[in-house]
Amino acid sequence: MQRRLDRFKLFDRMDSPALNLTFVMELPDFRPWCKAQELPPFHVMLCAVLRSVLKLENFRYRILDGNIIRIDRLTPSFTVKNQHDDLNFAQFDWSDDLREFVARGMAAREEASNMEALNCKYRSMTPREAKEQVFVTCIPWLNFTSIQHPIAVLAQPDIPSFAWGKFRDAAAGRLELPFSVQVHHGFVDGYHIHLFAEQVAAELSAIMAT
């Protein structure tokens, strides 16, 4: 991080240092593999996305009490809709094992989707723990072309936000989907988002190879 400290200072003093990019992500079509393994594609995709975050240095930087820190772990979380079609938050403990990761994610989804009130578990996190997450939402009904993620503090979008939309078939055993990334530009450039997309594809290929 030291070598790009000047870039961080440049963007961090702006009213909003957020970089928002929505693009078509191309991935190996992992849906048939998920069906054969009886695993839900969303949760497998979530695992690949979060593994990619941990493997790319630039996505692990955060701001805490005015200082730059680097996280070493993630608490998985994502949005769900409840029985009234209102948004809620699901959160669960990390597991390196794919099937355990998926099982925990599905249990968290079930819990959050059956809650009428907003799930506020995240409020019990310490300030450091709150930084050990990324914000994830899926909009599987839409081929969206842009999205504006909420930011609690306009000048501090240091926790990355990800969103993806409807899967669609592509050529040669591939699939495409709209994918959105919001990050602090002091940490992440467009090139790093390109590396992130490549890493997600690689993670899915590795998952299917095991």
N, C-alpha and C positions, 0 to 999 in steps of 0.2 A: 504493500500500500504506500510505502514511503515514496516510491518513484513517481506516483501519480497524485501526490499531495497537492501539487499546484492545480491540477484539474479539479480535485475535490473542492478546494477553496474557491475556484472560479464559479462552479455551479452552486455550491452550498450557500453563497451569499445572495443568490437570486431569490425572488419572491417564491418561485417554485422550481426546484431543481429536478423535477420529475421528468423522466424520459418514458414516453408511451409509444409502443409499437405494436400494431396488429398486422399479422401476416398469415399466409397459408402455410401451415406446417405439414410436411410430407413425412409419413412414417411407414414402417412395414405394417401390413395389415395383420394385427395381432388378434383380431376378433375371432377367427376360427380356432386359434390356439386357446383362447379364453373359454370358448364354448366347450372344447374337448376337455379342458381342465376344470370345468364348472366354476370358473372365476368371472366375476363381473368386470367388463372392460374398463369402467370408470376407475375402479380401485387399483387395477393394474397400471393404468395410465398415471394415476396419482402417485403410485410408488415410483414409477420411472421419473416423473417430474421432480419429486423430492430428492431422490438419489442424485439426480443431475445437479440440483442446487448445491448439495454437499460436496460435489466433485469439482465445482467451478469456484475458484477463490473469490472472484469479483462479486458473486451473489451471496457471499457469506459475511460481508461487512455490514455493520450497523452503527448507529450513533446512540450512545448512552451517556447521559449527564455531560454532554458536550464533547465526549471523547469517542474516537473510532475504535470499535471492538470487532473481533472476528468470532462468529459463532462456530461451535463444533458439533452441535446436535440440532435436531428439529422436533418440534411437537406438531404432528400432522393435524390439519384442520381443513374444513371445507364447508361450503354452504349447502343446505338442503331446503326443501319446502315441506311444511307440515300439512296436517289434514285440512287446513283452511287455505292451502296454497300460499302461505306466508313464509318468508325467509326465516331460516334458523341456522344456528352454527353447530357443527359437529366437531368434536376434538377428541383425540385419543393418543395413547402412548406409542412411541415408535417401536418397531420390531424389524430386525434385519431379515428375518424369514418372511418370504413373500406371503405364504398362506396365513401366517399369524398376523401380518400387517393387514391383509384383506379382511380377516375375521374381525379384528379390532375396529377397522374402519366401518364395516357393515353394522356392527353392534352400536357404534357411535351414531351412525346414520339413523338406525332404528330409534334410538333414544331421543335424538334431536327432532326427528320428524313426528314423534308422538307427543311433543311438548307444545302446548298452546302459547305459553309465555316464552320470551326470548331466552335462549340458553346463555347464561352469563358466567359460565365456568371460567372463561378467560380472565374475569376480574379478580380471581384468586391468584393469578400469576404474579410473581415478583417482576419489577421492571426488567431485570436481566432475562427472566424466562419469557417475557412478552416479546423480546427480540428474537427468541429462538423459534420462530415460526415464519411462514409465508402465508399470504392470503390467497385462497384458491376458490374459484367458482366455476361451475360448468353450466352452460346454457345450451343443452343438447337439441333444442328445437329450432335453433337459428343458425344460419350461415352469416353471422354478423361481420361487419367490415371495420368497426371501431367500437371502443368502449371507454368510458371514463370511470376509473375506480375512485371510490371515496378515499380521502386522505384526512386523518384526524387533525394533523397539523400541516398546513400547506407547505411550509418550508422544510419539512422533514419526512419525505417519502422513502425512508431508508429500508422499510420492510417490503420486499418485492410482492407484487400482486400478479396473479396469473388467472387467465380465464380462457376456456376453450368452448367451442360450439359443436355443431352437428358434424358427425363423421360422414364422409362421402367417398365412394369408390374411386380409385385412381388406377392407372395402368400397372401391369406387371406385379401384381400382388402387393400393391401399396394402397394407402388411404390418405386422404387429405382432410384437414379441419382448420377452421379459423382459430388462431391462437393469439392471445394478447399478453404482453408483458409490460408492467409498470415498475420502474426501478429508479433509484437515485443516480443521476447522470454522473455524479462525482465518483461513483464506484463502477458503473456499468456503461459501456458504449454499445453501439449497434453491432459491432463485431462480436462482442461477448454474447449478445443475444443469438447471433448466428451459431456460435459454439454451443450454446445451450440447446438449441434445436437439434443440432447434430448429436449431442449427448443423450437427449431423450430418445432419439431413434436407436442409438447404440444400446441404451439400457433395455429397451424393449426387445431388441435382437438377442441380448444376453439372457434375458428372462426366458425367452422362448427356447433357447439352446440348453437350458438346464433340465 
